[in-house]
Amino acid sequence: MVRRVASEQLRPEEVSVLGELFDAAWRNKSSVFTEHDFEHAFGGVHFVLEEDRKILSHAAVVERELQAGEFRLRTGYVAAVATWPALQGKGHATAVLQEVGEHLDLAFRLGGLETDIPLFYERLGWTAWRGPTFVRTDHGLARTAHEDGKVLVRLTPTSPRLDLSAPISCEWRSGDVW
């Protein structure tokens, strides 16, 4: 069963288990799950797949504003998608992301995320952004070329008609901006 819970409603022991889950899921990966990544996963809604009251898989959705071409869009940004390594490949993250997709469709004009494994998300209705990526700073736009091809979007029923090859930008935040 996938449970939806707001960040502020997570019990301290659940937050602790999530930290352990993120550490385990990112161990031996090319990227590292940082303290900033942990912080970025909070402030929204968590989707937690549980069995016998044990967390098996997780994803978070936090509100951000992405600017895609001329449109500033209230975006449900997906973060901290993780499954315990011994349980990966069994459909747990897929189940979580199906719930995430339903939430995005009802609550946001766009879904967004950054990933090194786009094929996993593309089969679930996500599309790679083909245009250049930027971050909005106090000094204007700063290019984030290393993120090109790694930013994915999920169009929702309220998404405007978007040119997927136009520039896209996110607001600045500490750690990984995307």
NORPEFEN-V567191 format. One record per pair of residues at least 24 apart in sequence whose C-alpha atoms are under 10 Angstrom apart, sorted by the first residue. I is the first residue (numbers start at 1). GAP is how many residues later the second one is. D is the distance in whole Angstrom. If there is no record, write none. Layout:
i = {I & I}
gap = {GAP & GAP}
d = {D & D}
This chain:
i = {1 & 1 & 1 & 1 & 1 & 1 & 1 & 1 & 1 & 1 & 2 & 2 & 2 & 2 & 2 & 2 & 2 & 2 & 2 & 2 & 2 & 2 & 2 & 2 & 2 & 2 & 2 & 3 & 3 & 3 & 3 & 3 & 3 & 3 & 3 & 3 & 3 & 4 & 4 & 4 & 4 & 4 & 4 & 4 & 4 & 4 & 4 & 4 & 5 & 5 & 5 & 5 & 5 & 5 & 6 & 6 & 6 & 6 & 6 & 6 & 6 & 6 & 6 & 7 & 7 & 7 & 7 & 7 & 7 & 7 & 7 & 7 & 8 & 8 & 8 & 8 & 9 & 9 & 10 & 10 & 14 & 14 & 15 & 17 & 17 & 18 & 18 & 18 & 18 & 18 & 18 & 18 & 18 & 20 & 21 & 21 & 21 & 21 & 21 & 21 & 21 & 21 & 21 & 21 & 22 & 22 & 22 & 22 & 22 & 22 & 22 & 23 & 23 & 24 & 24 & 24 & 24 & 24 & 25 & 25 & 25 & 25 & 25 & 25 & 25 & 25 & 25 & 26 & 26 & 26 & 26 & 26 & 27 & 30 & 31 & 33 & 34 & 34 & 35 & 36 & 36 & 36 & 36 & 36 & 37 & 37 & 37 & 37 & 37 & 37 & 38 & 38 & 39 & 39 & 39 & 40 & 40 & 40 & 40 & 40 & 40 & 40 & 40 & 40 & 40 & 41 & 41 & 41 & 41 & 41 & 42 & 42 & 44 & 44 & 44 & 45 & 45 & 45 & 45 & 46 & 46 & 46 & 46 & 46 & 46 & 47 & 47 & 47 & 47 & 47 & 47 & 47 & 47 & 48 & 48 & 48 & 48 & 48 & 48 & 48 & 48 & 49 & 49 & 49 & 49 & 49 & 50 & 55 & 55 & 56 & 56 & 56 & 56 & 56 & 56 & 56 & 56 & 56 & 57 & 57 & 57 & 57 & 57 & 57 & 57 & 57 & 57 & 57 & 57 & 57 & 57 & 57 & 58 & 58 & 58 & 58 & 58 & 58 & 58 & 58 & 59 & 59 & 59 & 59 & 59 & 59 & 60 & 60 & 60 & 61 & 61 & 61 & 61 & 61 & 61 & 62 & 62 & 63 & 63 & 63 & 63 & 64 & 64 & 64 & 64 & 64 & 64 & 65 & 65 & 65 & 65 & 65 & 65 & 66 & 66 & 66 & 66 & 66 & 66 & 66 & 66 & 66 & 67 & 67 & 67 & 67 & 67 & 67 & 67 & 67 & 67 & 68 & 68 & 68 & 68 & 68 & 68 & 68 & 68 & 68 & 68 & 68 & 68 & 68 & 68 & 69 & 69 & 69 & 69 & 69 & 69 & 69 & 69 & 69 & 70 & 70 & 70 & 70 & 70 & 71 & 71 & 71 & 71 & 71 & 72 & 72 & 72 & 72 & 73 & 73 & 73 & 73 & 73 & 73 & 74 & 74 & 74 & 74 & 74 & 74 & 75 & 75 & 75 & 75 & 75 & 75 & 75 & 75 & 75 & 75 & 75 & 75 & 75 & 76 & 76 & 76 & 76 & 76 & 76 & 76 & 76 & 76 & 76 & 76 & 76 & 76 & 76 & 77 & 77 & 77 & 77 & 77 & 77 & 77 & 77 & 77 & 77 & 78 & 78 & 78 & 78 & 78 & 78 & 79 & 79 & 79 & 79 & 79 & 80 & 81 & 93 & 94 & 94 & 94 & 94 & 97 & 97 & 98 & 98 & 101 & 101 & 101 & 101 & 101 & 102 & 103 & 104 & 104 & 104 & 104 & 105 & 105 & 105 & 105 & 105 & 105 & 106 & 106 & 106 & 107 & 107 & 107 & 108 & 108 & 108 & 108 & 108 & 109 & 109 & 109 & 109 & 109 & 109 & 109 & 110 & 110 & 110 & 110 & 110 & 110 & 110 & 110 & 111 & 111 & 111 & 111 & 111 & 111 & 112 & 112 & 112 & 112 & 112 & 112 & 112 & 113 & 113 & 113 & 113 & 113 & 113 & 114 & 114 & 114 & 114 & 114 & 114 & 114 & 114 & 114 & 114 & 115 & 115 & 115 & 115 & 115 & 115 & 116 & 116 & 116 & 116 & 117 & 118 & 118 & 118 & 118 & 121 & 121 & 121 & 122 & 122 & 122 & 124 & 125 & 125 & 125 & 125 & 126 & 126 & 126 & 126 & 126 & 127 & 127 & 127 & 127 & 127 & 127 & 128 & 128 & 128 & 128 & 128 & 129 & 129 & 129 & 129 & 129 & 129 & 129 & 129 & 130 & 130 & 130 & 130 & 130 & 130 & 131 & 131 & 131 & 131 & 131 & 131 & 132 & 132 & 132 & 132 & 132 & 132 & 133 & 133 & 133 & 133 & 133 & 133 & 134 & 134 & 134 & 134 & 134 & 134 & 134 & 134 & 135 & 135 & 135 & 135 & 135 & 135 & 135 & 135 & 136 & 136 & 136 & 136 & 136 & 136 & 136 & 137 & 137 & 137 & 137 & 138 & 138 & 141 & 141 & 141 & 141 & 142 & 142 & 143 & 143 & 144 & 144 & 144 & 147 & 147 & 150 & 151}
gap = {46 & 47 & 48 & 49 & 50 & 51 & 52 & 91 & 94 & 95 & 44 & 45 & 46 & 47 & 48 & 49 & 53 & 54 & 55 & 56 & 90 & 93 & 94 & 95 & 96 & 97 & 98 & 42 & 43 & 44 & 45 & 46 & 47 & 52 & 55 & 93 & 96 & 41 & 42 & 43 & 44 & 45 & 55 & 56 & 92 & 95 & 96 & 99 & 39 & 40 & 41 & 42 & 43 & 55 & 36 & 37 & 38 & 39 & 40 & 41 & 54 & 55 & 56 & 34 & 35 & 36 & 37 & 38 & 39 & 53 & 54 & 55 & 34 & 35 & 36 & 37 & 36 & 37 & 35 & 36 & 40 & 41 & 27 & 37 & 38 & 30 & 37 & 38 & 39 & 40 & 62 & 64 & 65 & 64 & 34 & 35 & 36 & 37 & 59 & 60 & 61 & 62 & 63 & 64 & 35 & 36 & 58 & 59 & 60 & 61 & 62 & 59 & 61 & 58 & 59 & 60 & 61 & 62 & 32 & 55 & 56 & 57 & 58 & 59 & 60 & 61 & 63 & 54 & 56 & 57 & 58 & 59 & 58 & 86 & 85 & 47 & 141 & 142 & 140 & 137 & 138 & 139 & 140 & 141 & 42 & 43 & 137 & 138 & 139 & 140 & 41 & 42 & 41 & 135 & 136 & 37 & 38 & 39 & 40 & 133 & 134 & 135 & 136 & 137 & 138 & 36 & 37 & 38 & 39 & 40 & 37 & 38 & 32 & 33 & 34 & 31 & 33 & 55 & 58 & 32 & 33 & 34 & 35 & 50 & 54 & 34 & 46 & 48 & 49 & 50 & 52 & 53 & 56 & 33 & 34 & 35 & 44 & 45 & 47 & 48 & 51 & 34 & 43 & 44 & 46 & 47 & 42 & 28 & 29 & 26 & 27 & 28 & 29 & 30 & 31 & 32 & 36 & 37 & 24 & 25 & 26 & 27 & 28 & 30 & 31 & 34 & 35 & 36 & 37 & 38 & 39 & 40 & 24 & 25 & 26 & 34 & 35 & 37 & 38 & 39 & 24 & 34 & 37 & 38 & 40 & 41 & 36 & 37 & 40 & 39 & 42 & 43 & 50 & 51 & 52 & 49 & 50 & 44 & 45 & 48 & 49 & 44 & 46 & 47 & 48 & 106 & 107 & 44 & 45 & 47 & 104 & 105 & 106 & 44 & 45 & 46 & 69 & 70 & 102 & 103 & 104 & 105 & 67 & 68 & 69 & 99 & 100 & 101 & 102 & 103 & 104 & 42 & 61 & 63 & 65 & 92 & 94 & 95 & 96 & 97 & 98 & 99 & 100 & 101 & 102 & 62 & 93 & 94 & 95 & 96 & 97 & 98 & 99 & 100 & 92 & 93 & 96 & 97 & 98 & 88 & 89 & 90 & 91 & 97 & 37 & 96 & 97 & 98 & 35 & 36 & 37 & 38 & 86 & 87 & 33 & 34 & 35 & 36 & 37 & 85 & 29 & 32 & 33 & 34 & 35 & 36 & 37 & 38 & 78 & 79 & 81 & 84 & 95 & 24 & 25 & 27 & 28 & 29 & 31 & 32 & 33 & 34 & 35 & 36 & 37 & 77 & 78 & 27 & 31 & 33 & 34 & 35 & 36 & 37 & 76 & 77 & 101 & 26 & 33 & 34 & 35 & 36 & 75 & 33 & 34 & 35 & 36 & 99 & 33 & 34 & 27 & 26 & 27 & 29 & 30 & 24 & 27 & 26 & 27 & 24 & 25 & 53 & 54 & 55 & 54 & 53 & 50 & 51 & 52 & 53 & 49 & 50 & 51 & 52 & 53 & 54 & 50 & 51 & 52 & 49 & 50 & 51 & 47 & 48 & 49 & 50 & 51 & 45 & 46 & 47 & 48 & 49 & 50 & 51 & 43 & 44 & 45 & 46 & 47 & 48 & 49 & 50 & 41 & 42 & 43 & 44 & 45 & 48 & 39 & 40 & 41 & 42 & 43 & 58 & 66 & 37 & 38 & 39 & 40 & 41 & 65 & 33 & 34 & 35 & 36 & 37 & 38 & 39 & 62 & 63 & 64 & 32 & 34 & 35 & 36 & 37 & 63 & 31 & 33 & 34 & 35 & 33 & 31 & 32 & 33 & 34 & 31 & 32 & 33 & 30 & 31 & 32 & 30 & 27 & 28 & 29 & 30 & 25 & 26 & 27 & 28 & 29 & 24 & 25 & 26 & 27 & 28 & 37 & 24 & 25 & 26 & 36 & 37 & 24 & 25 & 34 & 35 & 36 & 37 & 38 & 39 & 33 & 34 & 35 & 36 & 37 & 38 & 32 & 33 & 34 & 35 & 36 & 37 & 32 & 33 & 34 & 35 & 36 & 37 & 33 & 34 & 35 & 36 & 37 & 45 & 33 & 34 & 35 & 36 & 37 & 38 & 43 & 44 & 33 & 34 & 35 & 36 & 37 & 38 & 42 & 43 & 32 & 33 & 34 & 35 & 36 & 37 & 41 & 33 & 34 & 35 & 36 & 33 & 34 & 28 & 29 & 30 & 31 & 27 & 30 & 24 & 26 & 25 & 33 & 34 & 30 & 31 & 28 & 27}
d = {10 & 8 & 6 & 6 & 7 & 10 & 10 & 10 & 9 & 9 & 10 & 6 & 5 & 4 & 6 & 9 & 10 & 10 & 9 & 9 & 9 & 8 & 6 & 10 & 10 & 7 & 10 & 10 & 8 & 6 & 5 & 6 & 7 & 10 & 10 & 9 & 9 & 7 & 6 & 5 & 6 & 9 & 10 & 9 & 10 & 9 & 9 & 10 & 9 & 6 & 5 & 7 & 8 & 9 & 9 & 8 & 6 & 4 & 6 & 9 & 9 & 10 & 10 & 9 & 6 & 6 & 6 & 6 & 7 & 9 & 10 & 10 & 8 & 8 & 9 & 9 & 9 & 10 & 10 & 9 & 9 & 8 & 10 & 9 & 8 & 10 & 8 & 10 & 9 & 8 & 9 & 9 & 10 & 9 & 9 & 8 & 8 & 9 & 10 & 10 & 7 & 7 & 6 & 9 & 10 & 9 & 7 & 8 & 6 & 8 & 8 & 9 & 9 & 9 & 9 & 7 & 7 & 10 & 10 & 10 & 9 & 6 & 6 & 6 & 6 & 9 & 9 & 10 & 8 & 10 & 10 & 9 & 9 & 9 & 9 & 9 & 8 & 9 & 8 & 9 & 7 & 5 & 7 & 10 & 8 & 7 & 9 & 7 & 7 & 10 & 9 & 7 & 10 & 10 & 9 & 10 & 10 & 7 & 8 & 9 & 9 & 9 & 9 & 10 & 10 & 9 & 8 & 5 & 6 & 9 & 9 & 9 & 9 & 9 & 10 & 10 & 10 & 9 & 10 & 10 & 9 & 9 & 10 & 10 & 9 & 9 & 10 & 10 & 6 & 8 & 7 & 7 & 10 & 10 & 10 & 10 & 10 & 10 & 10 & 7 & 10 & 9 & 7 & 8 & 8 & 6 & 9 & 9 & 9 & 9 & 6 & 6 & 10 & 10 & 7 & 9 & 7 & 9 & 8 & 6 & 4 & 7 & 10 & 9 & 9 & 10 & 6 & 6 & 9 & 9 & 7 & 10 & 5 & 7 & 9 & 9 & 7 & 10 & 7 & 9 & 9 & 8 & 7 & 7 & 10 & 8 & 10 & 10 & 8 & 7 & 9 & 8 & 9 & 9 & 10 & 10 & 10 & 10 & 9 & 9 & 10 & 10 & 10 & 9 & 9 & 8 & 8 & 10 & 9 & 10 & 9 & 6 & 7 & 8 & 9 & 8 & 9 & 10 & 7 & 6 & 5 & 7 & 9 & 10 & 9 & 10 & 8 & 6 & 5 & 7 & 9 & 10 & 10 & 9 & 10 & 10 & 7 & 8 & 8 & 9 & 7 & 6 & 4 & 7 & 9 & 9 & 7 & 7 & 9 & 9 & 5 & 6 & 6 & 9 & 9 & 10 & 9 & 9 & 9 & 10 & 8 & 10 & 8 & 9 & 10 & 10 & 9 & 10 & 8 & 6 & 7 & 9 & 8 & 9 & 9 & 6 & 6 & 7 & 9 & 10 & 8 & 9 & 6 & 6 & 5 & 5 & 7 & 10 & 9 & 10 & 10 & 10 & 10 & 9 & 10 & 9 & 6 & 9 & 8 & 6 & 8 & 6 & 5 & 6 & 9 & 10 & 9 & 9 & 10 & 8 & 6 & 5 & 6 & 9 & 9 & 10 & 9 & 10 & 7 & 6 & 5 & 8 & 10 & 9 & 7 & 8 & 10 & 10 & 10 & 10 & 10 & 9 & 9 & 10 & 8 & 9 & 8 & 7 & 10 & 9 & 9 & 8 & 10 & 9 & 9 & 10 & 8 & 9 & 7 & 9 & 9 & 8 & 5 & 6 & 8 & 9 & 8 & 8 & 9 & 9 & 10 & 9 & 9 & 7 & 9 & 7 & 8 & 9 & 7 & 6 & 7 & 5 & 5 & 8 & 7 & 6 & 5 & 6 & 9 & 8 & 6 & 9 & 8 & 5 & 5 & 6 & 7 & 9 & 7 & 6 & 4 & 6 & 9 & 10 & 9 & 8 & 6 & 5 & 7 & 9 & 7 & 8 & 10 & 9 & 5 & 4 & 6 & 9 & 10 & 10 & 6 & 9 & 9 & 5 & 7 & 8 & 9 & 9 & 9 & 6 & 9 & 8 & 9 & 7 & 8 & 7 & 8 & 10 & 9 & 8 & 9 & 9 & 9 & 10 & 9 & 7 & 8 & 10 & 6 & 6 & 5 & 8 & 9 & 5 & 5 & 6 & 8 & 9 & 4 & 6 & 9 & 8 & 10 & 7 & 10 & 9 & 5 & 7 & 9 & 9 & 8 & 9 & 6 & 5 & 8 & 9 & 9 & 9 & 6 & 4 & 5 & 5 & 7 & 10 & 7 & 7 & 5 & 6 & 9 & 9 & 6 & 5 & 6 & 8 & 9 & 7 & 6 & 5 & 7 & 9 & 9 & 9 & 9 & 8 & 5 & 5 & 6 & 6 & 9 & 7 & 8 & 10 & 6 & 6 & 5 & 6 & 9 & 9 & 9 & 7 & 6 & 9 & 10 & 9 & 8 & 9 & 9 & 10 & 9 & 10 & 10 & 9 & 9 & 9 & 9 & 10 & 8 & 9 & 8}
